[in-house]
Amino acid sequence: MSDTPLPAPDGGEPYLLTPGPLTTSYAVKQAMLKDWGSWDDDFRAMTSVLRSRLLDLIGPGRDSYDCVPIQGSGSFLVEAMLGSFVPQDGKVLVLANGAYGLRAAKTLDYLGRACHLLDMGDYLPPRGTEVAAILADDPAITHVLAIHCETSSGILNPVEEIAAATRAAGRKLLIDSMSAFGALPLDPEALGCAAFVSSANKCIEGVPGFGFVICRKDELAASKGNSHSLALDVHAQWETMESSGQWRFTPPTHVVAAFLTALDAHASEGGVAGRGARYLKNRDTLVPAMRALGFETLLDDRWLSPIIVTFFCPADPKFDFARFYDAMKARGFIIYPGKLTVVDSFRVGCIGQMDHHVMTRVAQAAAEALTEMGVTSAAPPATALEEKKRLAA
């Protein structure tokens, strides 16, 4: 991995320290300057290449899987996956430890699919032994939904042990890998994964506008007629793409062009391993520097993802998140508010077109912002640390 700093954002734009949309390269932006006809052969070829190149990222089992891009944000794709692959009489064990697992459970409620929710709270991952026990007690459960990286907390969930428990019980695994695929290894064949979803504007470093379902071909064939939705029917989208090369409804043409450029950069960086290594170095530069200022991470080191890190807000009464946010933005960094249910927090993303040099500057900006507010200590409330210690035990 080169130690040459990545170019700064264009035109003095701030860095987006979020879990997507994120800071993109000039080349990705430039790819959107051309208009494409959605029915034109050139665009159909672009769609075909996109599908094939995404399958190249999943490893040797690619021949058993297919890729179906669908318009919309990540939540559209999660709903499409659940509505298409879970039959109407199915039941899903949803493994939640943050907002996105809870949103999946709410989605199932809207879809009229039965759901068993395991809510681990904000601090801890679901473990394989817990999954195995629930599946043994409830034979009605047909599917397990795991969140690969829960970005409301930054926790990296142990998908391998969850997959092992699911396979052993003879159930089907679905994965929301929205904020992990492209930077963290995901071999669906080895995991026994029926389907997973991700998005263009995450670790591949494209822009928002579509996501994709990567699913077993046999599961795809069996899904016909399951969907509750016209627009989010994975089988219908796949069938149209296979027969004509078309998206069923107006495709995000400029976003597809940008994504292909982003895939080129991803390959040049060394694929999943190279992209993941840069993000890991970003995290490992940021966290010690922030801790040196007195900030404390929500999670123990073993569960910290290289995608996004959650920090407790300082207990100092002079700390105000809105002022802190504005001070960071004035220094060129847009951070992310917390999404926890128990304590005040904020998040700093490690993904996008930035490197460890930038993360050093993020910590410097945080130090300046604290000084500007008159905050003398970034330490969190004692109650937050006590709760973290209690749950970790």
C-alpha positions, 0 to 999 in steps of 0.5 A, spaced: 500 500 500 502 506 497 504 511 503 503 517 498 497 521 500 490 521 496 488 527 493 484 532 497 476 532 495 475 537 489 474 544 490 475 545 497 469 540 499 469 537 506 471 530 507 465 525 508 466 521 515 460 517 514 458 510 512 456 512 505 455 517 501 462 518 502 468 522 499 469 520 492 474 520 487 474 526 481 474 520 476 468 517 479 465 524 479 467 525 472 464 519 469 457 522 471 458 527 465 456 523 460 448 521 458 447 514 457 440 511 453 437 506 458 435 502 452 442 503 448 446 497 447 452 500 450 448 501 457 446 494 456 453 492 456 455 496 462 450 493 466 452 486 464 459 488 466 457 491 472 454 484 474 460 480 472 465 484 476 461 484 482 461 476 482 468 476 481 469 479 488 465 473 492 471 468 490 471 461 487 463 460 488 461 465 483 458 460 478 453 458 483 451 465 484 448 471 480 448 478 481 441 483 480 442 490 481 436 494 483 434 502 483 434 505 490 438 506 497 440 500 501 434 499 505 430 498 498 435 492 497 434 489 504 426 490 503 427 486 496 431 481 499 427 479 505 420 480 500 423 476 495 427 470 498 422 469 504 416 466 503 410 469 505 409 463 510 416 463 512 419 466 519 426 470 520 430 470 526 433 477 525 440 479 529 440 486 531 445 490 535 443 497 532 438 501 528 439 497 521 437 490 525 431 493 528 429 496 521 429 490 518 425 487 523 420 493 522 421 491 514 418 484 516 412 487 520 410 491 514 411 485 509 407 481 513 413 476 514 413 472 521 419 475 525 423 473 531 428 479 534 434 478 538 436 485 540 443 485 543 443 492 544 448 497 542 454 494 545 455 486 543 454 482 537 450 476 537 454 469 538 453 463 534 451 459 541 445 464 541 443 463 534 443 455 535 439 455 541 434 460 538 433 455 532 433 449 536 427 452 540 423 454 534 423 450 528 418 455 525 424 459 523 426 458 516 431 464 515 436 468 519 438 475 517 445 478 520 448 485 519 455 484 517 457 491 520 452 495 524 454 502 522 449 505 528 455 503 533 460 500 528 460 493 530 463 488 526 459 482 527 461 475 527 458 472 521 462 466 520 460 463 527 453 465 525 453 462 519 456 455 522 450 455 527 445 457 521 448 451 517 448 446 522 440 447 524 439 447 516 436 454 515 438 459 510 442 465 511 441 472 509 446 478 510 446 485 510 453 487 508 451 494 506 457 497 509 462 491 509 462 488 502 468 490 498 472 492 504 471 485 508 472 478 505 465 475 504 465 468 501 457 466 500 459 459 498 463 458 504 458 461 509 452 457 506 449 464 504 442 464 500 443 471 499 446 478 501 445 485 499 450 491 498 450 498 495 454 502 490 455 508 495 459 504 500 466 500 500 466 500 492 466 508 493 461 509 488 455 514 489 448 513 491 442 510 486 442 503 486 444 497 490 445 489 488 443 482 491 448 477 490 444 470 491 444 463 489 441 461 482 437 456 485 434 460 491 433 466 485 429 461 481 425 458 487 423 466 489 418 467 483 412 469 486 414 471 493 415 478 492 410 483 495 412 488 491 412 490 483 418 494 483 422 490 489 421 483 486 428 480 485 426 475 480 422 479 476 428 484 475 433 478 474 428 475 469 428 481 465 436 483 465 437 475 463 432 476 457 433 483 454 439 486 458 435 491 461 433 494 468 425 494 468 424 501 470 428 507 469 436 505 471 440 510 474 445 511 468 450 516 471 451 512 477 452 505 473 457 509 469 460 512 476 460 505 479 464 502 473 470 507 474 469 506 482 470 498 480 476 500 476 480 503 482 478 498 487 481 493 482 487 497 482 488 498 489 488 490 490 481 489 490 478 487 497 484 486 501 487 492 498 481 496 500 480 493 507 487 494 508 487 502 507 480 502 511 484 498 517 490 503 517 485 509 517 481 506 523 488 504 527 490 511 526 484 515 528 482 511 534 489 512 538 489 519 536 482 520 539 483 516 545 489 520 546 485 526 547 480 523 552 475 520 547 472 513 549 470 508 543 463 505 544 466 498 543 472 494 545 477 493 540 475 486 538 469 488 535 471 495 532 470 495 525 474 498 520 468 502 517 466 507 522 467 508 529 463 510 535 465 515 540 462 517 547 460 524 547 464 528 553 461 529 559 464 536 560 458 541 560 461 545 555 461 540 550 455 541 545 455 536 539 452 541 534 458 546 536 463 540 535 460 538 528 460 545 526 467 546 528 469 540 525 466 542 518 469 548 518 476 544 518 474 540 513 470 534 516 463 532 516 462 527 522 456 523 523 451 524 529 450 518 534 444 513 533 445 509 540 439 508 544 442 509 551 448 514 551 450 521 547 455 519 541 458 521 535 461 517 529 467 518 524 467 514 518 473 510 516 471 509 508 471 513 502 477 517 498 481 518 504 487 515 508 491 515 514 494 522 513 487 524 513 485 521 519 491 524 523 488 531 521 481 529 523 484 528 530 488 534 530 481 538 528 477 534 534 483 537 539 482 544 536 474 544 536 475 542 543 479 548 545 475 552 541 469 550 546 473 550 552 472 543 553 478 541 558 476 533 558 473 529 552 472 523 557 465 520 557 460 520 563 462 515 568 455 512 567 457 510 560 463 507 562 460 503 567 455 500 562 460 498 557 464 495 562 458 491 565 455 489 558 462 487 556 463 482 562 
